[in-house]
């Protein structure tokens, strides 16, 4: 799957996370409310289990590294996680 850069790609990841976790009603609702049946990305994407968690972990790690490398951002009120 391509990098998560669009709301459509994020919806697909959340959909698969809900499906993996057993939240069938929420999964069903997101699929229909987000119109994932009409999205070509949702039809062709092969999502490995745990992909959303890995993307979130990498994002949080990146934010922590960025906060430590660039201490100027902490002086503006942005606190590291």
N, C-alpha and C positions, 0 to 999 in steps of 0.2 A: 504494500500500500504506500502511496505517496506520503510525504510529510504532512502533518496536520497543519494546514494553513487556511482552510476554509471552514465555514460553519457546517457545510455538508459532510466533510470528512470527520469533523468532531461528532456530529450526530451519529454517524455510522459507528464510531468507536464507542460512544455511550450506549447505543443500541446493543452492540455485542457484549458490552460489560453487563448490562442489565440481564441479557439473555443467559450469560454464564452464571450469574449470581442467583438466578431463579426468580427474578422479578418479572413474571410473565405478563401481568397486567400493564405494568409500566412500560415494558418492552413493546407490547402491542400498541399502547397509546402513542409512544414516541414514533413508532413506525408509521402510523396513520397521520398524526398531527404534523410530523416532519416531512411527510410525503416521501418517505424513503423508497417506496415501491416505484416511484417515477424517476428516482435518481440513478443514473447509470453507474456511478461510483459504488453504490450499495449493491448493485447486481454483480459487478465484476471483482469487487474487493474480496480478498482472502485474508481474514483477520485471525492471527494466531491468538490463543488464549492469553489474557493478561496484558494485552497491548496498551490499553488505556492507562493502566497502572504504571507501566514502564515509561510511557510518555510523560505522565505527571511527575514521576520520580526524577527523570532527566531534567524536566523544567525547573523543579525545585532545586536540584543540584546546581543548575546553571545560575539561578538567582542567587544562591548562597555564594558561589564562586565570584560572581559579578560584584556582589556587595563587599567581599573581602578584597578584591583587586581594585575596586574603585571606591575608596572611602569617602569621596565627595558626596556620593548619593546618600550616605547616612547623615551628613550634616544638613541635608534638605528635608529631613523628616522621614525618609524612607528607611525603615528598619529591616535588617536582614532577618530571614525566617529562622 
